[in-house]
Amino acid sequence: MNKNVFRNLSYGVYIVSSWDNGRPTGCTANSAMQITSSPATVAVSINHDNYTNGCIKDTGRFAVSILSEKSDPLIIGTFGFYSGKDKDKFADVDYKIVGNMPVVSDSCGYIVCEVIDTMETDTHTVFLGKVTDGDVNGSDTPMTYAYYHNVVKGKSPKNAPTYIEE
Ligand SMILES: Cc1cc2nc3c(=O)[nH]c(=O)nc-3n(C[C@H](O)[C@H](O)[C@H](O)COP(=O)(O)O)c2cc1C
């Protein structure tokens, strides 16, 4: 199998957030997709070892902040290369609370979800979320995963579903 074929699938770059006993937390994710339009449902795939996974399971809720090409790449690093277990990620990143969920201010939109189903793979949980809130923030172009790799020159760690060993 030529794993490079997966690089031809298109994604965005998102912060998937939730609550950790009243403290906001979350992780960078490319794996968000809309599943249905009415009622609107969205799915994300989160590694079992990610702290965010347990927080979503405990609260039954998650939010997706959609990063734009103008979003600070440091946000991707903070949320994608550290664990909320050891770091208060939202301490250095502006956020607002909408629909009772923390969302990153420096984003071009957000979607708030209530978990309605999960599917376990060997490494990741796929959370299916019913959308309870969402809005567009400005008119900046959403960042694609290809833009993150080709323009920002960013990397993806092992826990990303799209990880390819160099
Ligand atoms: C560009 C990018 C995309 C990522 N996509 C995902 C993803 O879709 N699912 C996932 O579980 N981890 C993904 N990750 C990895 C997590 O963000 C990373 O393991 C993070 O440190 C987990 O934080 P946590 O332990 O606080 O949950 C991605 C990381 C980057 C940088």
The ligand as an ORCA input file, in Angstrom:
! r2SCAN-3c Opt
* xyz 0 1
  C      -1.888     19.176     12.443
  C      -2.253     18.187     13.533
  C      -3.361     17.378     13.369
  C      -3.716     16.480     14.375
  N      -4.849     15.719     14.210
  C      -5.240     14.888     15.206
  C      -6.479     14.193     15.104
  O      -7.256     14.368     14.165
  N      -6.796     13.329     16.107
  C      -5.975     13.124     17.176
  O      -6.317     12.302     18.032
  N      -4.811     13.794     17.319
  C      -4.438     14.683     16.367
  N      -3.287     15.405     16.506
  C      -2.417     15.144     17.666
  C      -2.895     15.821     18.961
  O      -3.204     17.177     18.744
  C      -1.775     15.704     20.020
  O      -1.529     14.335     20.281
  C      -2.042     16.475     21.302
  O      -0.826     16.642     21.995
  C      -3.047     15.791     22.218
  O      -3.280     16.650     23.312
  P      -4.087     16.173     24.608
  O      -3.295     15.059     25.261
  O      -4.149     17.396     25.471
  O      -5.436     15.728     24.161
  C      -2.926     16.350     15.541
  C      -1.811     17.196     15.702
  C      -1.469     18.098     14.711
  C      -0.286     19.001     14.930
*
